[in-house]
């Protein structure tokens, strides 16, 4: 095999990988735009405030997951990254739930 043939083979494989990655990025971009349209469409629906907030948080979670996995390249990370991410998510949810627990147990500061 000649050197030119080897270089062409490597270049073709590299081009194929780039094309595949660009296709994934475009697909994720289209999904993010579609989810943005869903968010706007849901804002026009006559939903109760808790239901509207739940739908908005669900869509935002899916969009954030797509961004983190593909644009921040977390989808190809090792297990340790997932463990740290899970611990962070659990602590974040605990901090968000803290006011609800303190309110129901009577420790809420009254104005």
Secondary structure as GFF3:
##gff-version 3
##sequence-region A 1 111
A	DSSP	alpha_helix	3	43	.	.	.	ID=ss1
A	DSSP	alpha_helix	49	66	.	.	.	ID=ss2
A	DSSP	pi_helix	67	71	.	.	.	ID=ss3
A	DSSP	three_ten_helix	74	76	.	.	.	ID=ss4
A	DSSP	alpha_helix	79	104	.	.	.	ID=ss5
###
